[in-house]
Amino acid sequence: MTDKTTTEIAPAAPTAIARPDYGIDVGRVVAMRAAVEEVIVKVLREGEHYGIIPGTDKGPKKPKKALLQPGAEVLSQVFRLRPEYQELSLVEREDFIAIKIRCRLFNTATGEQAGEAIGSANSREEKYVGQTTARVCPQCGKAAIIKGKAEYGGGYLCWEKKDGCGAKFSDDDKRMVQDQGGTVSTTKVWGLYHTLEAIAQKRAYVRAVRTATASSDIFTDEDAPADDDNQGAPQSTGPRTQTAAKPAAGPKVNPTDVQRLNRALTAAHIGEATDPHIPKAEQQEQTRKAKLGWVNGMLEDSGRTKVASVLEIPADFMAELIAKAEAGECPVGW
């Protein structure tokens, strides 16, 4: 009888599932966010590096903070960003100038592009119209209207020294104060050429910095309209049935108080990482979220609006928060 040899077939090795390459490490993003918030607390100052958009500091929504050029330059230093500019379009007419510029940001250490944005400026913007236009005389059609001096009766005069006809018009003359068809642009726009170029560059640069540092949820554009609704304060959610939330408006919180609150929360083990094996950047993000959750819980318990950052804590509530943290208190349902 012939012996048969049995050949065992080894099981196939499991196919490795390829992880998607998102092009950037999550820990790096988390660390960048933590760095941005640290710079805001320790370096940036309101009125110098960022400012509140007029008209947004009233009502239930959080005020809009606009990143200014000095603040963008600080963030560029922190993240080693170098700008390069490219002129995309230029309109040059005798009575009108418009410029559009692209700003690209590059990391000075790696050379990789970190962000880009487009900015523009033109001589018809509201802030420049008064400098570059003149009223047209309804009688002779010349752009020679000047405001009359009060001691001579005020009103408007079609000035003969500007090749006008000498006609006079009262302060309430409809043709002067309502009819806009008689306003024409003048060659004075050329005195604004370099100003418009600088404004377009600045707008592109600041917007690119916000993009590269992922800080658009903290800052908006300097030229953002006051009635834009996309920057509203986050609304309270969850099962709590407290009294109506009050606006988190008021004086700016003191950075020293923010640091004191953070130390108190750390001493109370709020947000302490439970898994020592996870990356340090993830631990920091867990801690940040837990501390912010504690703050928002206390705000809701007091009938106040939640905040997106500890920098938005109402200044008049900060002392009470610090005392609660130092005493180890926790919000309802914590």
Phi and psi restraints in degrees (value plus and minus 20) as a CYANA .aco file:
   2 THR   PHI    -104.0   -64.0
   2 THR   PSI     109.4   149.4
   3 ASP   PHI     -92.0   -52.0
   3 ASP   PSI     117.4   157.4
   4 LYS   PHI    -125.0   -85.0
   4 LYS   PSI     111.6   151.6
   5 THR   PHI    -116.0   -76.0
   5 THR   PSI     105.8   145.8
   6 THR   PHI    -110.6   -70.6
   6 THR   PSI     104.6   144.6
   7 THR   PHI    -120.4   -80.4
   7 THR   PSI     100.3   140.3
   8 GLU   PHI    -107.1   -67.1
   8 GLU   PSI     112.0   152.0
   9 ILE   PHI    -115.9   -75.9
   9 ILE   PSI      99.5   139.5
  10 ALA   PHI     -87.0   -47.0
  10 ALA   PSI     118.0   158.0
  11 PRO   PHI     -81.7   -41.7
  11 PRO   PSI     123.3   163.3
  12 ALA   PHI     -85.0   -45.0
  12 ALA   PSI     120.5   160.5
  13 ALA   PHI     -84.4   -44.4
  13 ALA   PSI     117.7   157.7
  14 PRO   PHI     -80.4   -40.4
  14 PRO   PSI     119.5   159.5
  15 THR   PHI     -94.6   -54.6
  15 THR   PSI     105.3   145.3
  16 ALA   PHI     -89.8   -49.8
  16 ALA   PSI     114.0   154.0
  17 ILE   PHI    -106.4   -66.4
  17 ILE   PSI      97.9   137.9
  18 ALA   PHI     -89.2   -49.2
  18 ALA   PSI     110.0   150.0
  19 ARG   PHI     -98.7   -58.7
  19 ARG   PSI     117.5   157.5
  20 PRO   PHI     -84.2   -44.2
  20 PRO   PSI     119.8   159.8
  21 ASP   PHI    -114.4   -74.4
  21 ASP   PSI      86.5   126.5
  22 TYR   PHI    -107.4   -67.4
  22 TYR   PSI     -18.6    21.4
  23 GLY   PHI      61.9   101.9
  23 GLY   PSI     -27.4    12.6
  24 ILE   PHI    -174.2  -134.2
  24 ILE   PSI     121.5   161.5
  25 ASP   PHI     -94.2   -54.2
  25 ASP   PSI     113.9   153.9
  26 VAL   PHI     -80.0   -40.0
  26 VAL   PSI     -60.1   -20.1
  27 GLY   PHI     -79.4   -39.4
  27 GLY   PSI     -53.6   -13.6
  28 ARG   PHI     -87.7   -47.7
  28 ARG   PSI     -59.3   -19.3
  29 VAL   PHI     -84.8   -44.8
  29 VAL   PSI     -63.6   -23.6
  30 VAL   PHI     -81.9   -41.9
  30 VAL   PSI     -64.0   -24.0
  31 ALA   PHI     -84.3   -44.3
  31 ALA   PSI     -56.7   -16.7
  32 MET   PHI     -83.1   -43.1
  32 MET   PSI     -63.6   -23.6
  33 ARG   PHI     -82.3   -42.3
  33 ARG   PSI     -63.2   -23.2
  34 ALA   PHI     -82.4   -42.4
  34 ALA   PSI     -57.8   -17.8
  35 ALA   PHI     -86.7   -46.7
  35 ALA   PSI     -61.0   -21.0
  36 VAL   PHI     -79.5   -39.5
  36 VAL   PSI     -66.9   -26.9
  37 GLU   PHI     -86.1   -46.1
  37 GLU   PSI     -55.1   -15.1
  38 GLU   PHI     -86.9   -46.9
  38 GLU   PSI     -60.3   -20.3
  39 VAL   PHI     -83.4   -43.4
  39 VAL   PSI     -60.1   -20.1
  40 ILE   PHI     -81.1   -41.1
  40 ILE   PSI     -62.5   -22.5
  41 VAL   PHI     -91.9   -51.9
  41 VAL   PSI     -64.1   -24.1
  42 LYS   PHI    -114.6   -74.6
  42 LYS   PSI     -41.5    -1.5
  43 VAL   PHI    -141.9  -101.9
  43 VAL   PSI     -72.1   -32.1
  44 LEU   PHI     -89.8   -49.8
  44 LEU   PSI     121.5   161.5
  45 ARG   PHI    -145.5  -105.5
  45 ARG   PSI     117.1   157.1
  46 GLU   PHI     -85.8   -45.8
  46 GLU   PSI     117.5   157.5
  47 GLY   PHI      71.9   111.9
  47 GLY   PSI     -37.1     2.9
  48 GLU   PHI    -137.7   -97.7
  48 GLU   PSI     -68.7   -28.7
  49 HIS   PHI    -123.1   -83.1
  49 HIS   PSI     -43.7    -3.7
  50 TYR   PHI    -172.6  -132.6
  50 TYR   PSI     142.3   182.3
  51 GLY   PHI    -166.4  -126.4
  51 GLY   PSI     136.1   176.1
  52 ILE   PHI    -101.6   -61.6
  52 ILE   PSI     109.1   149.1
  53 ILE   PHI     -85.7   -45.7
  53 ILE   PSI     103.3   143.3
  54 PRO   PHI     -74.1   -34.1
  54 PRO   PSI     115.8   155.8
  55 GLY   PHI      72.8   112.8
  55 GLY   PSI     -30.1     9.9
  56 THR   PHI    -120.7   -80.7
  56 THR   PSI     -20.3    19.7
  57 ASP   PHI    -115.8   -75.8
  57 ASP   PSI      -2.7    37.3
  58 LYS   PHI    -147.0  -107.0
  58 LYS   PSI     125.9   165.9
  59 GLY   PHI      77.3   117.3
  59 GLY   PSI    -197.3  -157.3
  60 PRO   PHI     -97.9   -57.9
  60 PRO   PSI     -35.6     4.4
  61 LYS   PHI    -106.1   -66.1
  61 LYS   PSI     132.9   172.9
  62 LYS   PHI     -88.7   -48.7
  62 LYS   PSI     124.6   164.6
  63 PRO   PHI     -83.3   -43.3
  63 PRO   PSI     130.1   170.1
  64 LYS   PHI    -106.4   -66.4
  64 LYS   PSI     108.6   148.6
  65 LYS   PHI    -122.4   -82.4
  65 LYS   PSI     103.0   143.0
  66 ALA   PHI    -117.8   -77.8
  66 ALA   PSI     109.2   149.2
  67 LEU   PHI     -95.4   -55.4
  67 LEU   PSI     104.5   144.5
  68 LEU   PHI    -114.8   -74.8
  68 LEU   PSI     146.7   186.7
  69 GLN   PHI     -78.2   -38.2
  69 GLN   PSI     -63.4   -23.4
  70 PRO   PHI     -80.0   -40.0
  70 PRO   PSI     -56.0   -16.0
  71 GLY   PHI     -88.5   -48.5
  71 GLY   PSI     -59.4   -19.4
  72 ALA   PHI     -83.1   -43.1
  72 ALA   PSI     -56.6   -16.6
  73 GLU   PHI     -87.3   -47.3
  73 GLU   PSI     -55.7   -15.7
  74 VAL   PHI     -84.6   -44.6
  74 VAL   PSI     -66.8   -26.8
  75 LEU   PHI     -82.9   -42.9
  75 LEU   PSI     -55.2   -15.2
  76 SER   PHI     -84.0   -44.0
  76 SER   PSI     -59.0   -19.0
  77 GLN   PHI     -84.4   -44.4
  77 GLN   PSI     -63.7   -23.7
  78 VAL   PHI     -81.9   -41.9
  78 VAL   PSI     -64.7   -24.7
  79 PHE   PHI    -119.6   -79.6
  79 PHE   PSI     -11.1    28.9
  80 ARG   PHI      34.1    74.1
  80 ARG   PSI      39.5    79.5
  81 LEU   PHI    -126.0   -86.0
  81 LEU   PSI     111.5   151.5
  82 ARG   PHI    -135.4   -95.4
  82 ARG   PSI     105.9   145.9
  83 PRO   PHI    -106.8   -66.8
  83 PRO   PSI     126.1   166.1
  84 GLU   PHI    -150.5  -110.5
  84 GLU   PSI     115.8   155.8
  85 TYR   PHI    -132.4   -92.4
  85 TYR   PSI     126.4   166.4
  86 GLN   PHI    -157.1  -117.1
  86 GLN   PSI     106.2   146.2
  87 GLU   PHI     -98.0   -58.0
  87 GLU   PSI      98.8   138.8
  88 LEU   PHI    -109.9   -69.9
  88 LEU   PSI     -57.4   -17.4
  89 SER   PHI    -176.7  -136.7
  89 SER   PSI     132.5   172.5
  90 LEU   PHI    -166.3  -126.3
  90 LEU   PSI     101.5   141.5
  91 VAL   PHI    -128.9   -88.9
  91 VAL   PSI     100.6   140.6
  92 GLU   PHI    -144.9  -104.9
  92 GLU   PSI      87.9   127.9
  93 ARG   PHI    -143.4  -103.4
  93 ARG   PSI     147.9   187.9
  94 GLU   PHI     -78.9   -38.9
  94 GLU   PSI     -52.6   -12.6
  95 ASP   PHI    -141.5  -101.5
  95 ASP   PSI      -5.8    34.2
  96 PHE   PHI    -177.8  -137.8
  96 PHE   PSI     116.8   156.8
  97 ILE   PHI    -153.6  -113.6
  97 ILE   PSI     114.9   154.9
  98 ALA   PHI    -159.4  -119.4
  98 ALA   PSI     115.1   155.1
  99 ILE   PHI    -150.4  -110.4
  99 ILE   PSI     116.4   156.4
 100 LYS   PHI    -146.7  -106.7
 100 LYS   PSI     108.9   148.9
 101 ILE   PHI    -151.9  -111.9
 101 ILE   PSI     119.9   159.9
 102 ARG   PHI    -122.4   -82.4
 102 ARG   PSI     115.8   155.8
 103 CYS   PHI    -134.9   -94.9
 103 CYS   PSI     105.0   145.0
 104 ARG   PHI    -129.6   -89.6
 104 ARG   PSI     117.2   157.2
 105 LEU   PHI    -128.6   -88.6
 105 LEU   PSI     112.9   152.9
 106 PHE   PHI    -142.7  -102.7
 106 PHE   PSI     122.4   162.4
 107 ASN   PHI     -94.7   -54.7
 107 ASN   PSI     102.6   142.6
 108 THR   PHI     -88.8   -48.8
 108 THR   PSI     -40.3    -0.3
 109 ALA   PHI    -104.3   -64.3
 109 ALA   PSI     -60.8   -20.8
 110 THR   PHI    -125.9   -85.9
 110 THR   PSI     -41.3    -1.3
 111 GLY   PHI      63.0   103.0
 111 GLY   PSI     -24.9    15.1
 112 GLU   PHI     -96.8   -56.8
 112 GLU   PSI     130.4   170.4
 113 GLN   PHI     -95.4   -55.4
 113 GLN   PSI     112.0   152.0
 114 ALA   PHI    -124.9   -84.9
 114 ALA   PSI     -39.6     0.4
 115 GLY   PHI     156.7   196.7
 115 GLY   PSI     146.2   186.2
 116 GLU   PHI    -177.4  -137.4
 116 GLU   PSI     139.5   179.5
 117 ALA   PHI    -181.6  -141.6
 117 ALA   PSI     144.3   184.3
 118 ILE   PHI    -137.9   -97.9
 118 ILE   PSI     117.3   157.3
 119 GLY   PHI    -149.2  -109.2
 119 GLY   PSI     131.5   171.5
 120 SER   PHI    -162.7  -122.7
 120 SER   PSI     143.3   183.3
 121 ALA   PHI    -175.3  -135.3
 121 ALA   PSI     128.6   168.6
 122 ASN   PHI    -169.6  -129.6
 122 ASN   PSI     141.0   181.0
 123 SER   PHI     -96.9   -56.9
 123 SER   PSI     -24.4    15.6
 124 ARG   PHI    -113.7   -73.7
 124 ARG   PSI     -17.2    22.8
 125 GLU   PHI     -84.0   -44.0
 125 GLU   PSI     130.5   170.5
 126 GLU   PHI     -73.9   -33.9
 126 GLU   PSI     -58.9   -18.9
 127 LYS   PHI     -88.2   -48.2
 127 LYS   PSI     -38.3     1.7
 128 TYR   PHI    -128.3   -88.3
 128 TYR   PSI     -33.1     6.9
 129 VAL   PHI     -78.8   -38.8
 129 VAL   PSI     -62.9   -22.9
 130 GLY   PHI     -83.4   -43.4
 130 GLY   PSI     -46.7    -6.7
 131 GLN   PHI    -105.2   -65.2
 131 GLN   PSI     -39.7     0.3
 132 THR   PHI    -141.3  -101.3
 132 THR   PSI     -10.5    29.5
 133 THR   PHI    -148.6  -108.6
 133 THR   PSI     142.4   182.4
 134 ALA   PHI    -163.6  -123.6
 134 ALA   PSI     127.8   167.8
 135 ARG   PHI     -94.1   -54.1
 135 ARG   PSI     126.7   166.7
 136 VAL   PHI    -121.1   -81.1
 136 VAL   PSI     115.9   155.9
 137 CYS   PHI     -86.8   -46.8
 137 CYS   PSI     107.3   147.3
 138 PRO   PHI     -85.5   -45.5
 138 PRO   PSI     -39.3     0.7
 139 GLN   PHI    -113.6   -73.6
 139 GLN   PSI     -68.2   -28.2
 140 CYS   PHI    -124.3   -84.3
 140 CYS   PSI     -31.7     8.3
 141 GLY   PHI      58.0    98.0
 141 GLY   PSI     -11.6    28.4
 142 LYS   PHI    -110.0   -70.0
 142 LYS   PSI     125.6   165.6
 143 ALA   PHI    -103.3   -63.3
 143 ALA   PSI      45.6    85.6
 144 ALA   PHI    -146.1  -106.1
 144 ALA   PSI      -2.7    37.3
 145 ILE   PHI     -97.6   -57.6
 145 ILE   PSI     111.8   151.8
 146 ILE   PHI    -147.4  -107.4
 146 ILE   PSI     141.5   181.5
 147 LYS   PHI    -101.8   -61.8
 147 LYS   PSI     109.4   149.4
 148 GLY   PHI     -93.4   -53.4
 148 GLY   PSI     125.5   165.5
 149 LYS   PHI     -90.6   -50.6
 149 LYS   PSI     127.1   167.1
 150 ALA   PHI     -80.5   -40.5
 150 ALA   PSI     -58.1   -18.1
 151 GLU   PHI     -88.3   -48.3
 151 GLU   PSI     -34.3     5.7
 152 TYR   PHI    -128.1   -88.1
 152 TYR   PSI      -2.2    37.8
 153 GLY   PHI      79.1   119.1
 153 GLY   PSI     -19.7    20.3
 154 GLY   PHI      47.0    87.0
 154 GLY   PSI    -162.8  -122.8
 155 GLY   PHI      51.1    91.1
 155 GLY   PSI    -177.1  -137.1
 156 TYR   PHI    -148.4  -108.4
 156 TYR   PSI     130.0   170.0
 157 LEU   PHI    -154.2  -114.2
 157 LEU   PSI     113.0   153.0
 158 CYS   PHI    -105.7   -65.7
 158 CYS   PSI      76.5   116.5
 159 TRP   PHI     -91.6   -51.6
 159 TRP   PSI     106.8   146.8
 160 GLU   PHI     -86.7   -46.7
 160 GLU   PSI     -49.2    -9.2
 161 LYS   PHI     -90.5   -50.5
 161 LYS   PSI     -33.3     6.7
 162 LYS   PHI    -126.3   -86.3
 162 LYS   PSI       5.9    45.9
 163 ASP   PHI      50.1    90.1
 163 ASP   PSI       6.7    46.7
 164 GLY   PHI    -108.0   -68.0
 164 GLY   PSI     157.6   197.6
 165 CYS   PHI    -117.1   -77.1
 165 CYS   PSI     -25.5    14.5
 166 GLY   PHI      67.7   107.7
 166 GLY   PSI     -16.7    23.3
 167 ALA   PHI     -86.1   -46.1
 167 ALA   PSI     127.8   167.8
 168 LYS   PHI    -137.7   -97.7
 168 LYS   PSI     128.2   168.2
 169 PHE   PHI    -157.7  -117.7
 169 PHE   PSI     125.8   165.8
 170 SER   PHI     -95.5   -55.5
 170 SER   PSI     145.2   185.2
 171 ASP   PHI     -81.2   -41.2
 171 ASP   PSI     -51.2   -11.2
 172 ASP   PHI    -122.2   -82.2
 172 ASP   PSI      -4.1    35.9
 173 ASP   PHI     -83.6   -43.6
 173 ASP   PSI     102.7   142.7
 174 LYS   PHI     -76.2   -36.2
 174 LYS   PSI     -53.8   -13.8
 175 ARG   PHI     -88.2   -48.2
 175 ARG   PSI     -41.5    -1.5
 176 MET   PHI    -114.3   -74.3
 176 MET   PSI     -59.2   -19.2
 177 VAL   PHI    -122.6   -82.6
 177 VAL   PSI     -36.3     3.7
 178 GLN   PHI    -138.5   -98.5
 178 GLN   PSI     -64.6   -24.6
 179 ASP   PHI     -93.0   -53.0
 179 ASP   PSI      91.3   131.3
 180 GLN   PHI    -110.7   -70.7
 180 GLN   PSI     -28.8    11.2
 181 GLY   PHI     -84.5   -44.5
 181 GLY   PSI     -37.9     2.1
 182 GLY   PHI    -109.3   -69.3
 182 GLY   PSI     -17.4    22.6
 183 THR   PHI    -109.7   -69.7
 183 THR   PSI     107.6   147.6
 184 VAL   PHI    -143.6  -103.6
 184 VAL   PSI     132.0   172.0
 185 SER   PHI     -98.2   -58.2
 185 SER   PSI     132.5   172.5
 186 THR   PHI    -143.7  -103.7
 186 THR   PSI     153.4   193.4
 187 THR   PHI     -92.9   -52.9
 187 THR   PSI     -20.4    19.6
 188 LYS   PHI     -84.4   -44.4
 188 LYS   PSI     -33.4     6.6
 189 VAL   PHI     -79.1   -39.1
 189 VAL   PSI     -48.0    -8.0
 190 TRP   PHI     -87.4   -47.4
 190 TRP   PSI     -40.2    -0.2
 191 GLY   PHI     -93.1   -53.1
 191 GLY   PSI     -30.1     9.9
 192 LEU   PHI    -123.6   -83.6
 192 LEU   PSI     -16.7    23.3
 193 TYR   PHI     -74.6   -34.6
 193 TYR   PSI     -74.3   -34.3
 194 HIS   PHI     -88.8   -48.8
 194 HIS   PSI     -52.2   -12.2
 195 THR   PHI     -82.9   -42.9
 195 THR   PSI     -66.2   -26.2
 196 LEU   PHI     -83.9   -43.9
 196 LEU   PSI     -59.6   -19.6
 197 GLU   PHI     -82.6   -42.6
 197 GLU   PSI     -64.2   -24.2
 198 ALA   PHI     -86.1   -46.1
 198 ALA   PSI     -58.4   -18.4
 199 ILE   PHI     -85.3   -45.3
 199 ILE   PSI     -63.7   -23.7
 200 ALA   PHI     -82.1   -42.1
 200 ALA   PSI     -62.0   -22.0
 201 GLN   PHI     -83.4   -43.4
 201 GLN   PSI     -64.7   -24.7
 202 LYS   PHI     -81.9   -41.9
 202 LYS   PSI     -65.3   -25.3
 203 ARG   PHI     -81.9   -41.9
 203 ARG   PSI     -62.4   -22.4
 204 ALA   PHI     -86.4   -46.4
 204 ALA   PSI     -61.6   -21.6
 205 TYR   PHI     -84.9   -44.9
 205 TYR   PSI     -70.2   -30.2
 206 VAL   PHI     -82.8   -42.8
 206 VAL   PSI     -61.0   -21.0
 207 ARG   PHI     -86.4   -46.4
 207 ARG   PSI     -57.6   -17.6
 208 ALA   PHI     -86.0   -46.0
 208 ALA   PSI     -58.9   -18.9
 209 VAL   PHI     -83.9   -43.9
 209 VAL   PSI     -62.7   -22.7
 210 ARG   PHI     -79.8   -39.8
 210 ARG   PSI     -59.8   -19.8
 211 THR   PHI     -88.2   -48.2
 211 THR   PSI     -66.2   -26.2
 212 ALA   PHI     -86.2   -46.2
 212 ALA   PSI     -51.2   -11.2
 213 THR   PHI    -119.9   -79.9
 213 THR   PSI     -14.3    25.7
 214 ALA   PHI      32.1    72.1
 214 ALA   PSI      25.3    65.3
 215 SER   PHI    -133.9   -93.9
 215 SER   PSI      -0.4    39.6
 216 SER   PHI     -89.4   -49.4
 216 SER   PSI     -39.2     0.8
 217 ASP   PHI    -100.3   -60.3
 217 ASP   PSI     -31.9     8.1
 218 ILE   PHI    -120.1   -80.1
 218 ILE   PSI     -63.1   -23.1
 219 PHE   PHI    -139.1   -99.1
 219 PHE   PSI     133.3   173.3
 220 THR   PHI    -143.2  -103.2
 220 THR   PSI    -195.4  -155.4
 221 ASP   PHI     -95.0   -55.0
 221 ASP   PSI     129.0   169.0
 222 GLU   PHI     -81.6   -41.6
 222 GLU   PSI     -49.7    -9.7
 223 ASP   PHI    -116.3   -76.3
 223 ASP   PSI      -6.0    34.0
 224 ALA   PHI     -85.2   -45.2
 224 ALA   PSI     118.2   158.2
 225 PRO   PHI     -88.7   -48.7
 225 PRO   PSI     126.7   166.7
 226 ALA   PHI     -88.0   -48.0
 226 ALA   PSI     -43.0    -3.0
 227 ASP   PHI    -118.8   -78.8
 227 ASP   PSI      -7.6    32.4
 228 ASP   PHI     -91.9   -51.9
 228 ASP   PSI     107.7   147.7
 229 ASP   PHI    -111.0   -71.0
 229 ASP   PSI     -20.5    19.5
 230 ASN   PHI    -100.8   -60.8
 230 ASN   PSI     -16.8    23.2
 231 GLN   PHI    -134.0   -94.0
 231 GLN   PSI       3.0    43.0
 232 GLY   PHI     -85.4   -45.4
 232 GLY   PSI     135.4   175.4
 233 ALA   PHI     -89.7   -49.7
 233 ALA   PSI     124.8   164.8
 234 PRO   PHI     -83.7   -43.7
 234 PRO   PSI     121.4   161.4
 235 GLN   PHI    -110.7   -70.7
 235 GLN   PSI     133.2   173.2
 236 SER   PHI     -89.3   -49.3
 236 SER   PSI     119.5   159.5
 237 THR   PHI    -152.4  -112.4
 237 THR   PSI     143.9   183.9
 238 GLY   PHI      94.5   134.5
 238 GLY   PSI    -199.2  -159.2
 239 PRO   PHI    -100.6   -60.6
 239 PRO   PSI     -25.9    14.1
 240 ARG   PHI     -83.7   -43.7
 240 ARG   PSI     123.0   163.0
 241 THR   PHI    -143.9  -103.9
 241 THR   PSI      53.4    93.4
 242 GLN   PHI    -115.9   -75.9
 242 GLN   PSI    -199.5  -159.5
 243 THR   PHI     -87.5   -47.5
 243 THR   PSI     145.7   185.7
 244 ALA   PHI     -77.6   -37.6
 244 ALA   PSI     116.9   156.9
 245 ALA   PHI     -88.5   -48.5
 245 ALA   PSI     122.7   162.7
 246 LYS   PHI    -118.3   -78.3
 246 LYS   PSI     133.0   173.0
 247 PRO   PHI     -83.5   -43.5
 247 PRO   PSI     122.8   162.8
 248 ALA   PHI    -108.5   -68.5
 248 ALA   PSI      30.0    70.0
 249 ALA   PHI    -121.5   -81.5
 249 ALA   PSI     147.4   187.4
 250 GLY   PHI     118.4   158.4
 250 GLY   PSI    -187.8  -147.8
 251 PRO   PHI     -82.0   -42.0
 251 PRO   PSI     133.8   173.8
 252 LYS   PHI     -86.3   -46.3
 252 LYS   PSI     119.2   159.2
 253 VAL   PHI     -90.4   -50.4
 253 VAL   PSI     124.7   164.7
 254 ASN   PHI     -99.0   -59.0
 254 ASN   PSI     106.5   146.5
 255 PRO   PHI     -76.6   -36.6
 255 PRO   PSI     -52.4   -12.4
 256 THR   PHI     -83.2   -43.2
 256 THR   PSI     -58.0   -18.0
 257 ASP   PHI     -86.7   -46.7
 257 ASP   PSI     -56.0   -16.0
 258 VAL   PHI     -82.4   -42.4
 258 VAL   PSI     -63.7   -23.7
 259 GLN   PHI     -84.3   -44.3
 259 GLN   PSI     -60.0   -20.0
 260 ARG   PHI     -84.8   -44.8
 260 ARG   PSI     -60.1   -20.1
 261 LEU   PHI     -84.5   -44.5
 261 LEU   PSI     -63.1   -23.1
 262 ASN   PHI     -80.8   -40.8
 262 ASN   PSI     -61.7   -21.7
 263 ARG   PHI     -84.3   -44.3
 263 ARG   PSI     -59.8   -19.8
 264 ALA   PHI     -86.4   -46.4
 264 ALA   PSI     -60.0   -20.0
 265 LEU   PHI     -87.9   -47.9
 265 LEU   PSI     -56.2   -16.2
 266 THR   PHI     -85.5   -45.5
 266 THR   PSI     -64.2   -24.2
 267 ALA   PHI     -82.7   -42.7
 267 ALA   PSI     -50.0   -10.0
 268 ALA   PHI    -106.6   -66.6
 268 ALA   PSI     -15.3    24.7
 269 HIS   PHI      43.8    83.8
 269 HIS   PSI       7.2    47.2
 270 ILE   PHI     -96.1   -56.1
 270 ILE   PSI     102.1   142.1
 271 GLY   PHI      62.0   102.0
 271 GLY   PSI      -8.5    31.5
 272 GLU   PHI     -85.2   -45.2
 272 GLU   PSI     109.9   149.9
 273 ALA   PHI     -83.3   -43.3
 273 ALA   PSI     113.3   153.3
 274 THR   PHI    -112.7   -72.7
 274 THR   PSI     -39.8     0.2
 275 ASP   PHI    -136.0   -96.0
 275 ASP   PSI      86.2   126.2
 276 PRO   PHI     -91.8   -51.8
 276 PRO   PSI     -26.8    13.2
 277 HIS   PHI    -112.1   -72.1
 277 HIS   PSI     -30.6     9.4
 278 ILE   PHI     -96.4   -56.4
 278 ILE   PSI     134.2   174.2
 279 PRO   PHI     -75.9   -35.9
 279 PRO   PSI     130.5   170.5
 280 LYS   PHI     -80.0   -40.0
 280 LYS   PSI     -58.8   -18.8
 281 ALA   PHI     -82.2   -42.2
 281 ALA   PSI     -59.1   -19.1
 282 GLU   PHI     -89.0   -49.0
 282 GLU   PSI     -56.9   -16.9
 283 GLN   PHI     -80.0   -40.0
 283 GLN   PSI     -63.7   -23.7
 284 GLN   PHI     -82.7   -42.7
 284 GLN   PSI     -59.8   -19.8
 285 GLU   PHI     -88.6   -48.6
 285 GLU   PSI     -59.8   -19.8
 286 GLN   PHI     -80.7   -40.7
 286 GLN   PSI     -63.1   -23.1
 287 THR   PHI     -83.8   -43.8
 287 THR   PSI     -64.0   -24.0
 288 ARG   PHI     -81.0   -41.0
 288 ARG   PSI     -66.1   -26.1
 289 LYS   PHI     -85.1   -45.1
 289 LYS   PSI     -59.5   -19.5
 290 ALA   PHI     -85.9   -45.9
 290 ALA   PSI     -61.9   -21.9
 291 LYS   PHI     -85.4   -45.4
 291 LYS   PSI     -61.2   -21.2
 292 LEU   PHI     -85.9   -45.9
 292 LEU   PSI     -56.9   -16.9
 293 GLY   PHI     -82.7   -42.7
 293 GLY   PSI     -60.6   -20.6
 294 TRP   PHI     -82.2   -42.2
 294 TRP   PSI     -65.4   -25.4
 295 VAL   PHI     -80.2   -40.2
 295 VAL   PSI     -67.8   -27.8
 296 ASN   PHI     -86.7   -46.7
 296 ASN   PSI     -52.7   -12.7
 297 GLY   PHI     -82.9   -42.9
 297 GLY   PSI     -63.3   -23.3
 298 MET   PHI     -86.7   -46.7
 298 MET   PSI     -57.7   -17.7
 299 LEU   PHI     -84.4   -44.4
 299 LEU   PSI     -63.6   -23.6
 300 GLU   PHI     -85.6   -45.6
 300 GLU   PSI     -59.4   -19.4
 301 ASP   PHI     -80.5   -40.5
 301 ASP   PSI     -47.3    -7.3
 302 SER   PHI    -115.8   -75.8
 302 SER   PSI     -12.4    27.6
 303 GLY   PHI      55.1    95.1
 303 GLY   PSI       5.7    45.7
 304 ARG   PHI    -128.9   -88.9
 304 ARG   PSI     145.4   185.4
 305 THR   PHI     -98.0   -58.0
 305 THR   PSI     120.9   160.9
 306 LYS   PHI     -86.7   -46.7
 306 LYS   PSI     139.4   179.4
 307 VAL   PHI    -141.9  -101.9
 307 VAL   PSI     139.8   179.8
 308 ALA   PHI    -113.9   -73.9
 308 ALA   PSI     -31.6     8.4
 309 SER   PHI    -174.5  -134.5
 309 SER   PSI     131.5   171.5
 310 VAL   PHI     -84.2   -44.2
 310 VAL   PSI     -37.5     2.5
 311 LEU   PHI     -91.1   -51.1
 311 LEU   PSI     -34.6     5.4
 312 GLU   PHI    -119.7   -79.7
 312 GLU   PSI     -12.4    27.6
 313 ILE   PHI     -82.3   -42.3
 313 ILE   PSI     111.9   151.9
 314 PRO   PHI     -76.9   -36.9
 314 PRO   PSI     109.8   149.8
 315 ALA   PHI     -80.2   -40.2
 315 ALA   PSI     -52.4   -12.4
 316 ASP   PHI     -96.1   -56.1
 316 ASP   PSI     -26.5    13.5
 317 PHE   PHI    -128.8   -88.8
 317 PHE   PSI     -28.5    11.5
 318 MET   PHI     -82.6   -42.6
 318 MET   PSI     -64.5   -24.5
 319 ALA   PHI     -80.2   -40.2
 319 ALA   PSI     -60.7   -20.7
 320 GLU   PHI     -85.8   -45.8
 320 GLU   PSI     -59.6   -19.6
 321 LEU   PHI     -82.8   -42.8
 321 LEU   PSI     -64.0   -24.0
 322 ILE   PHI     -81.2   -41.2
 322 ILE   PSI     -63.3   -23.3
 323 ALA   PHI     -82.2   -42.2
 323 ALA   PSI     -61.3   -21.3
 324 LYS   PHI     -86.0   -46.0
 324 LYS   PSI     -59.9   -19.9
 325 ALA   PHI     -86.4   -46.4
 325 ALA   PSI     -63.1   -23.1
 326 GLU   PHI     -86.4   -46.4
 326 GLU   PSI     -46.2    -6.2
 327 ALA   PHI    -107.5   -67.5
 327 ALA   PSI     -25.1    14.9
 328 GLY   PHI      57.5    97.5
 328 GLY   PSI      -0.8    39.2
 329 GLU   PHI     -93.5   -53.5
 329 GLU   PSI     137.1   177.1
 330 CYS   PHI    -152.9  -112.9
 330 CYS   PSI     134.8   174.8
 331 PRO   PHI     -87.6   -47.6
 331 PRO   PSI     146.4   186.4
 332 VAL   PHI     -80.6   -40.6
 332 VAL   PSI     111.2   151.2
 333 GLY   PHI      59.0    99.0
 333 GLY   PSI     -12.3    27.7
